[in-house]
Amino acid sequence: MSLLDTARAVRENAYVPYSRFKVGAALRTPSGRIHAGCNVENAAYPEGTCAEAGAIAAMVAAGETRITELLVIADCPEPVPPCGGCRQKIAEFAAPDVPVTMCTTDGQTRVMTVAELLPGVFSAAHMDRG
């Protein structure tokens, strides 16, 4: 199954009783495995989980820690970008040149690298005192 097919399918499982804005994400690792996630809301509205964070959590739970490509899809007028917090989460596990494909459900796409999505990324190197 492709990243697009996986993200499109998992998007249908999103739990979004408040926003009604379903998002699906799928990522591929160096092993070739695909991990997916969808957004999950709750009554304490800002405490939900984004689709990208869900896919990353599934990847880590499966014992992998590197992203080679990522795709996110939502029903919106323009390709949906990851939020700021997810951009930082993606950068934790992806090299700056990793492609992130943003899609709409009607077929529009936009591809950017992790570095383009998050210039000036905060990284572990910033904590290195030595």
Backbone as CSV, one residue per row, in Angstrom:
resi,resn,N_x,N_y,N_z,CA_x,CA_y,CA_z,C_x,C_y,C_z
1,MET,0.855,-1.178,0.000,0.000,0.000,0.000,0.903,1.244,0.000
2,SER,0.514,2.283,-0.707,1.300,3.512,-0.785,1.069,4.381,0.459
3,LEU,1.928,5.379,0.635,1.717,6.326,1.735,0.370,7.019,1.581
4,LEU,0.038,7.425,0.355,-1.238,8.105,0.136,-2.414,7.202,0.472
5,ASP,-2.396,5.976,0.001,-3.497,5.057,0.299,-3.609,4.800,1.797
6,THR,-2.469,4.638,2.455,-2.469,4.389,3.898,-3.018,5.585,4.658
7,ALA,-2.544,6.787,4.326,-3.000,8.005,5.013,-4.484,8.257,4.749
8,ARG,-4.901,8.030,3.512,-6.311,8.223,3.155,-7.197,7.264,3.971
9,ALA,-6.771,6.024,4.099,-7.558,5.033,4.847,-7.598,5.331,6.340
10,VAL,-6.455,5.648,6.935,-6.423,5.893,8.379,-7.166,7.182,8.729
11,ARG,-7.186,8.142,7.816,-7.917,9.393,8.035,-9.378,9.114,8.369
12,GLU,-9.946,8.089,7.770,-11.349,7.752,8.029,-11.586,7.316,9.470
13,ASN,-10.525,6.912,10.173,-10.647,6.489,11.570,-10.468,7.631,12.560
14,ALA,-10.193,8.831,12.075,-9.966,9.974,12.969,-11.151,10.151,13.915
15,TYR,-10.843,10.512,15.146,-11.872,10.773,16.150,-11.940,12.287,16.326
16,VAL,-12.902,12.925,15.666,-12.956,14.385,15.608,-14.369,14.923,15.889
17,PRO,-14.950,14.598,17.039,-16.317,15.032,17.308,-16.453,16.546,17.490
18,TYR,-15.370,17.256,17.689,-15.434,18.686,17.954,-15.134,19.513,16.705
19,SER,-14.039,19.241,16.027,-13.674,20.025,14.844,-14.259,19.460,13.555
20,ARG,-14.528,18.168,13.539,-14.967,17.467,12.324,-13.906,17.553,11.213
21,PHE,-12.651,17.800,11.571,-11.544,17.955,10.622,-10.647,16.723,10.702
22,LYS,-10.913,15.748,9.830,-10.164,14.493,9.836,-8.829,14.664,9.119
23,VAL,-7.768,14.183,9.766,-6.431,14.212,9.181,-5.826,12.813,9.284
24,GLY,-5.156,12.406,8.217,-4.435,11.139,8.216,-2.983,11.382,7.867
25,ALA,-2.097,10.595,8.443,-0.664,10.709,8.152,-0.075,9.320,8.021
26,ALA,0.899,9.210,7.130,1.626,7.953,6.975,3.080,8.292,6.730
27,LEU,3.950,7.495,7.324,5.385,7.709,7.134,6.051,6.392,6.791
28,ARG,7.172,6.508,6.098,7.966,5.331,5.745,9.300,5.428,6.470
29,THR,9.822,4.279,6.897,11.111,4.207,7.581,12.143,3.572,6.655
30,PRO,13.416,3.599,7.033,14.441,2.974,6.184,14.190,1.495,5.895
31,SER,13.479,0.813,6.782,13.177,-0.606,6.563,12.115,-0.802,5.477
32,GLY,11.455,0.282,5.083,10.368,0.203,4.119,8.995,0.090,4.749
33,ARG,8.957,-0.084,6.067,7.673,-0.192,6.758,6.945,1.139,6.757
34,ILE,5.635,1.063,6.728,4.784,2.251,6.794,4.064,2.256,8.127
35,HIS,4.050,3.420,8.764,3.336,3.611,10.029,2.343,4.748,9.820
36,ALA,1.167,4.616,10.411,0.102,5.580,10.167,-0.479,6.117,11.455
37,GLY,-1.108,7.275,11.342,-1.790,7.873,12.476,-2.899,8.790,12.002
38,CYS,-3.871,9.012,12.863,-4.958,9.952,12.582,-5.119,10.850,13.801
39,ASN,-5.772,11.980,13.597,-5.960,12.873,14.734,-7.044,12.332,15.659
40,VAL,-6.835,12.598,16.950,-7.738,12.114,17.997,-7.998,13.273,18.950
41,GLU,-9.240,13.734,18.993,-9.617,14.843,19.865,-10.206,14.322,21.168
42,ASN,-10.330,15.228,22.134,-11.068,14.912,23.353,-11.707,16.183,23.880
43,ALA,-12.524,16.074,24.907,-13.274,17.222,25.406,-12.374,18.352,25.900
44,ALA,-11.185,18.033,26.379,-10.204,19.064,26.732,-9.486,19.404,25.428
45,TYR,-10.205,20.126,24.561,-9.892,20.276,23.148,-8.410,20.436,22.767
46,PRO,-7.635,21.260,23.418,-6.237,21.371,22.952,-5.362,20.173,23.315
47,GLU,-5.899,19.229,24.019,-5.117,18.077,24.459,-5.213,16.882,23.512
48,GLY,-5.720,17.082,22.333,-5.822,15.996,21.366,-4.456,15.620,20.805
49,THR,-4.462,14.668,19.884,-3.238,14.190,19.255,-3.360,14.382,17.751
50,CYS,-2.331,14.948,17.152,-2.305,15.138,15.701,-2.000,13.822,14.995
51,ALA,-2.390,13.745,13.732,-2.149,12.546,12.931,-0.658,12.247,12.808
52,GLU,0.150,13.275,12.572,1.592,13.075,12.423,2.202,12.519,13.703
53,ALA,1.762,13.049,14.851,2.270,12.558,16.130,1.860,11.098,16.344
54,GLY,0.656,10.741,15.909,0.213,9.353,16.021,1.045,8.412,15.177
55,ALA,1.377,8.840,13.953,2.210,8.006,13.079,3.608,7.851,13.664
56,ILE,4.145,8.928,14.225,5.475,8.864,14.845,5.447,7.939,16.056
57,ALA,4.399,8.039,16.870,4.285,7.161,18.036,4.202,5.692,17.606
58,ALA,3.458,5.412,16.541,3.359,4.037,16.045,4.721,3.544,15.567
59,MET,5.480,4.419,14.907,6.816,4.061,14.431,7.728,3.710,15.607
60,VAL,7.746,4.559,16.613,8.599,4.327,17.774,8.156,3.073,18.521
61,ALA,6.849,2.884,18.655,6.333,1.683,19.326,6.759,0.412,18.595
62,ALA,6.957,0.520,17.277,7.392,-0.631,16.475,8.910,-0.807,16.495
63,GLY,9.618,0.064,17.227,11.061,-0.076,17.370,11.879,0.657,16.328
64,GLU,11.267,1.583,15.599,12.004,2.341,14.589,12.063,3.812,14.982
65,THR,13.079,4.509,14.505,13.260,5.902,14.910,13.701,6.829,13.778
66,ARG,13.605,6.395,12.532,14.003,7.249,11.403,12.890,7.304,10.373
67,ILE,12.591,8.509,9.910,11.592,8.724,8.870,12.325,9.008,7.560
68,THR,11.923,8.326,6.484,12.504,8.610,5.169,11.555,9.420,4.288
69,GLU,10.274,9.373,4.577,9.298,10.228,3.896,8.013,10.218,4.697
70,LEU,7.230,11.289,4.536,5.996,11.434,5.289,4.946,12.072,4.396
71,LEU,3.688,11.687,4.595,2.573,12.256,3.852,1.443,12.538,4.816
72,VAL,0.774,13.675,4.623,-0.371,14.045,5.451,-1.498,14.496,4.523
73,ILE,-2.736,14.111,4.878,-3.892,14.425,4.031,-5.075,14.871,4.875
74,ALA,-5.818,15.857,4.326,-7.048,16.331,4.963,-7.968,16.892,3.890
75,ASP,-9.239,17.013,4.227,-10.225,17.599,3.326,-10.221,19.101,3.557
76,CYS,-9.420,19.806,2.765,-9.290,21.243,2.919,-9.003,21.869,1.551
77,PRO,-9.108,23.193,1.442,-8.948,23.842,0.142,-7.522,23.789,-0.419
78,GLU,-6.527,23.728,0.443,-5.129,23.661,0.031,-4.437,22.534,0.777
79,PRO,-3.330,22.014,0.255,-2.613,20.948,0.962,-2.327,21.337,2.414
80,VAL,-2.606,20.411,3.310,-2.551,20.683,4.748,-1.122,20.533,5.287
81,PRO,-0.566,21.578,5.889,0.767,21.463,6.480,0.685,20.944,7.914
82,PRO,1.739,20.286,8.375,1.791,19.903,9.791,1.821,21.163,10.671
83,CYS,1.240,21.086,11.845,1.295,22.208,12.778,2.731,22.400,13.259
84,GLY,2.984,23.474,13.951,4.333,23.759,14.433,4.891,22.680,15.341
85,GLY,4.077,22.185,16.263,4.544,21.137,17.163,4.906,19.863,16.415
86,CYS,4.107,19.517,15.430,4.410,18.310,14.642,5.640,18.501,13.780
87,ARG,5.877,19.716,13.308,7.092,19.970,12.536,8.325,19.660,13.394
88,GLN,8.295,20.060,14.650,9.412,19.761,15.554,9.506,18.256,15.803
89,LYS,8.371,17.588,15.979,8.384,16.135,16.178,8.946,15.422,14.953
90,ILE,8.541,15.849,13.764,9.053,15.253,12.529,10.558,15.451,12.440
91,ALA,11.024,16.655,12.744,12.460,16.968,12.662,13.291,16.135,13.634
92,GLU,12.694,15.662,14.699,13.407,14.811,15.659,13.808,13.479,15.022
93,PHE,13.011,13.013,14.067,13.216,11.687,13.494,13.551,11.690,12.000
94,ALA,13.615,12.855,11.386,13.843,12.942,9.943,15.000,13.888,9.631
95,ALA,15.786,13.540,8.650,16.864,14.412,8.175,16.254,15.643,7.509
96,PRO,17.014,16.728,7.420,16.490,17.967,6.815,15.994,17.801,5.377
97,ASP,16.543,16.842,4.632,16.143,16.683,3.225,15.000,15.698,3.013
98,VAL,14.414,15.180,4.071,13.308,14.227,3.951,12.081,14.959,3.386
99,PRO,11.447,14.366,2.360,10.261,15.002,1.788,9.011,14.789,2.639
100,VAL,8.227,15.855,2.739,6.930,15.813,3.403,5.904,16.220,2.352
101,THR,5.015,15.295,2.020,3.981,15.561,1.020,2.699,15.923,1.740
102,MET,2.156,17.072,1.392,0.916,17.559,1.980,-0.165,17.451,0.916
103,CYS,-1.326,16.895,1.270,-2.364,16.594,0.286,-3.742,17.066,0.728
104,THR,-4.577,17.262,-0.277,-6.011,17.438,-0.046,-6.705,16.169,-0.519
105,THR,-7.918,15.961,-0.061,-8.648,14.773,-0.470,-9.060,14.829,-1.940
106,ASP,-9.026,16.022,-2.550,-9.397,16.110,-3.966,-8.193,16.056,-4.903
107,GLY,-7.010,15.697,-4.374,-5.867,15.425,-5.243,-4.789,16.472,-5.345
108,GLN,-4.944,17.618,-4.697,-3.871,18.607,-4.713,-2.726,18.142,-3.812
109,THR,-1.491,18.413,-4.212,-0.341,18.055,-3.383,0.686,19.174,-3.396
110,ARG,1.471,19.198,-2.368,2.626,20.090,-2.262,3.693,19.322,-1.495
111,VAL,4.917,19.343,-2.001,6.016,18.644,-1.353,7.033,19.672,-0.878
112,MET,7.431,19.537,0.375,8.481,20.371,0.966,9.405,19.451,1.753
113,THR,10.621,19.891,1.973,11.518,19.130,2.836,11.270,19.527,4.290
114,VAL,11.788,18.713,5.179,11.682,19.027,6.607,12.343,20.382,6.885
115,ALA,13.486,20.650,6.273,14.188,21.926,6.472,13.354,23.107,5.985
116,GLU,12.622,22.927,4.900,11.763,24.007,4.411,10.587,24.237,5.340
117,LEU,10.065,23.177,5.925,8.943,23.295,6.853,9.355,23.905,8.185
118,LEU,10.584,23.652,8.600,11.025,24.121,9.911,12.444,24.677,9.845
119,PRO,12.592,25.859,9.262,13.928,26.466,9.249,14.338,26.843,10.671
120,GLY,15.606,26.744,10.952,16.085,27.099,12.286,15.653,26.122,13.350
121,VAL,15.527,24.849,12.993,15.053,23.819,13.914,15.889,23.774,15.195
122,PHE,15.214,23.584,16.326,15.875,23.340,17.587,16.237,21.859,17.623
123,SER,17.480,21.535,17.932,17.904,20.141,17.934,18.729,19.817,19.180
124,ALA,19.056,18.548,19.325,19.876,18.108,20.461,21.227,18.823,20.479
125,ALA,21.711,19.205,19.311,22.993,19.920,19.237,22.965,21.226,20.024
126,HIS,21.802,21.834,20.150,21.692,23.071,20.928,21.921,22.841,22.420
127,MET,21.785,21.624,22.870,21.984,21.312,24.288,23.380,20.803,24.589
128,ASP,24.200,20.646,23.560,25.552,20.128,23.716,26.459,21.216,24.296
129,ARG,26.948,20.995,25.479,27.815,21.975,26.133,29.274,21.638,25.956
130,GLY,29.538,20.577,25.207,30.842,20.154,25.252,31.811,19.875,24.308
